[in-house]
């Protein structure tokens, strides 16, 4: 399997534990504490795209997982508690980016949009070859409103489910949409709702205590969830 935008490579490591020993985790950066070896590729680079396409030609290739980087598409940016908080970059009316962005923010959004477009094309190409493909992003991400995903959803039969990443070690609700190409391949787990209700009374503050000398969003710590 190939995990695109792997982050800490948790899914890739789990796939290896389940017997997919040749699994590959791909990301632009290699994070300290990653659970898998990370193959560092810039997916805006044509040569790197061709390398992924070459891997996908392997007769042993059976699963592609894509998790488009969602920082610019996060609605958490709409929570403004301090003048220095990150500003919104997208909206329901402008999921591809607000029209009045600064040059710096527009560059960030343009990079993310390139990766969104590539992720959806990669998904569609793999699905056309009858490869099992999965994709995930936060449930309220603006990514789901982009025209790239809209076209993908119109062209590929998808199974979509709500998934709570807090089931794997987090202490805050972390709703994500998880979709795949196999009918009934993804099902909501009955215990998810129970688990959320159990932890709601003991959520950490929105901002945690200083970590490495700075304050961070508590959600950012949860993103490095432990292996299931």
C-alpha positions in Angstrom: 0.0 0.0 0.0 1.0 3.6 -0.5 0.1 6.3 2.1 0.1 9.8 0.6 0.7 12.8 2.9 1.5 10.2 5.6 2.4 12.5 8.5 3.7 10.2 11.2 3.1 7.2 9.0 0.7 5.5 11.5 -1.5 3.8 8.8 1.6 2.6 6.9 3.0 1.1 10.0 -0.3 -0.6 10.8 -0.5 -2.0 7.3 3.0 -3.5 7.7 1.9 -5.1 11.0 -1.1 -6.7 9.1 1.3 -8.2 6.5 1.6 -5.5 3.8 5.4 -5.4 4.4 6.2 -3.4 1.3 4.0 -0.5 2.3 5.3 3.0 1.6 4.7 6.2 3.5 5.1 9.4 1.4 5.4 13.0 2.7 7.3 16.1 2.0 8.9 16.2 5.4 10.1 13.5 7.8 8.6 14.2 11.3 10.5 13.2 14.4 8.9 10.2 16.0 7.3 8.9 12.8 6.1 5.3 13.1 7.3 4.5 9.5 10.2 5.4 7.3 9.0 8.4 5.3 9.9 8.7 1.6 10.3 12.4 1.1 8.6 13.6 -2.1 7.3 16.9 -3.3 4.1 16.0 -5.0 4.1 19.3 -6.9 7.2 18.0 -8.7 6.5 16.1 -11.9 9.4 13.7 -11.5 8.1 12.7 -8.0 4.6 12.3 -9.4 6.0 9.9 -12.0 7.7 7.9 -9.3 4.4 7.4 -7.5 2.8 6.4 -10.8 5.6 3.9 -11.3 5.0 2.3 -7.9 1.3 2.1 -8.7 2.1 -0.1 -11.7 3.4 -2.9 -9.5 1.3 -6.1 -9.6 1.6 -6.2 -5.8 0.0 -2.8 -5.3 -3.4 -3.2 -3.7 -4.3 -0.1 -1.7 -3.8 3.7 -2.0 -4.6 6.0 0.9 -4.6 9.8 0.4 -4.9 12.4 3.2 -4.7 15.8 1.6 -2.9 18.3 3.8 -5.8 20.3 5.4 -4.1 23.2 7.2 -5.4 25.9 4.8 -8.8 24.2 4.7 -9.3 24.0 8.4 -12.3 25.8 10.0 -10.4 26.0 13.2 -9.0 29.2 11.7 -12.4 30.8 12.2 -11.8 30.6 16.0 -10.3 34.0 16.7 -9.1 34.4 20.4 -6.1 36.5 19.8 -4.9 38.9 17.2 -2.1 36.6 16.2 -4.3 33.5 15.6 -4.2 32.1 12.1 -6.8 33.9 9.9 -9.4 32.0 7.7 -8.2 31.3 4.2 -11.3 29.8 2.7 -15.1 29.9 3.2 -18.2 28.1 2.0 -18.5 30.6 -0.9 -14.8 30.5 -1.7 -13.5 27.0 -0.9 -10.6 27.5 -3.3 -9.4 30.5 -1.3 -10.8 33.9 -0.2 -10.4 36.7 -2.9 -8.7 39.2 -0.6 -5.8 37.0 0.7 -2.3 38.5 1.2 0.4 37.4 -1.3 1.9 35.1 1.4 -1.5 33.4 2.2 -2.4 33.1 -1.5 0.8 31.2 -2.1 0.0 28.8 0.7 -3.5 28.3 -0.7 -2.2 27.8 -4.2 0.2 25.1 -3.0 -2.6 23.4 -1.1 -4.9 23.6 -4.2 -2.2 22.0 -6.4 -2.0 19.1 -3.8 -5.8 18.9 -3.6 -6.0 18.6 -7.4 -3.2 16.0 -7.5 -4.8 13.9 -4.7 -8.1 13.7 -6.4 -6.6 12.8 -9.8 -4.4 10.1 -8.1 -7.5 8.7 -6.4 -9.4 8.6 -9.7 -6.5 7.0 -11.6 -6.1 4.3 -9.0 -9.9 3.7 -8.9 -10.0 3.3 -12.7 -7.4 0.5 -12.3 -9.7 -1.3 -9.7 -7.3 -0.5 -6.9 -8.8 -0.1 -3.5 -8.5 3.6 -2.6 -9.3 5.5 0.6 -9.2 9.2 1.5 -9.6 11.1 4.7 -9.9 14.7 5.9 -11.5 16.4 8.8 -15.3 16.2 8.5 -15.7 20.0 8.3 -12.7 20.6 6.0 -13.3 23.0 3.1 -11.5 20.4 1.0 -14.8 18.6 0.6 -16.4 21.7 -1.0 -13.7 22.1 -3.7 -14.5 21.5 -7.3 -11.8 18.8 -7.5 -13.5 16.7 -4.9 -16.9 17.4 -6.3 -15.8 16.1 -9.7 -14.2 13.0 -8.1 -17.4 12.2 -6.2 -19.4 12.5 -9.5 -17.0 10.1 -11.3 -16.3 7.4 -8.8 -18.7 5.4 -6.6 -17.7 6.1 -3.0 -18.6 4.8 0.4 -18.4 7.6 2.9 -18.4 7.3 6.7 -17.8 9.4 9.8 -14.8 8.3 11.7 -13.6 9.5 15.2 -9.8 9.5 15.4 -10.1 10.0 19.2 -10.8 6.2 19.3 -7.0 5.8 18.8 -5.7 7.7 21.7 -6.9 11.3 21.4 -8.8 13.1 24.2 -10.8 15.5 22.0 -13.5 14.8 19.4 -11.6 14.5 16.1 -14.3 13.8 13.5 -13.0 12.8 10.1 -14.7 11.7 6.9 -13.2 8.5 5.6 -14.2 7.4 2.2 -13.3 4.4 0.0 -14.1 2.8 -3.4 -15.5 -0.5 -2.1 -19.2 -0.7 -1.2 -19.6 -1.6 2.4 -15.9 -1.6 2.9 -16.2 1.1 5.6 -18.7 1.0 8.4 -19.2 3.2 11.5 -18.3 1.4 14.7 -21.1 1.4 17.3 -18.6 2.0 20.1 -17.5 5.4 18.7 -20.3 7.4 20.0 -20.0 5.7 23.4 -16.3 6.6 23.6 -17.0 10.2 22.8 -19.6 10.6 25.5 -17.2 9.1 28.0 -14.5 11.6 27.4 -16.5 14.8 26.8 -16.4 15.8 30.5 -12.6 15.7 30.5 -11.4 17.6 27.5 -8.2 19.5 27.6 -8.2 23.3 27.1 -8.2 24.6 23.5 -4.7 25.8 24.1 -2.3 23.4 25.9 0.5 24.2 28.3 3.7 25.4 26.5 5.3 22.6 24.5 8.9 23.2 23.4 8.6 26.7 24.6 5.4 27.7 22.8 1.7 27.2 23.0 0.0 25.0 20.5 -3.5 23.9 19.6 -4.3 20.8 21.6 -5.6 19.2 18.3 -2.1 19.4 16.8 -0.8 17.1 19.6 -3.6 14.6 19.0 -2.7 14.3 15.3 0.2 12.0 16.3 -2.3 9.4 17.7 -0.8 6.1 18.8 -1.0 2.9 16.8 -4.4 1.1 17.2 
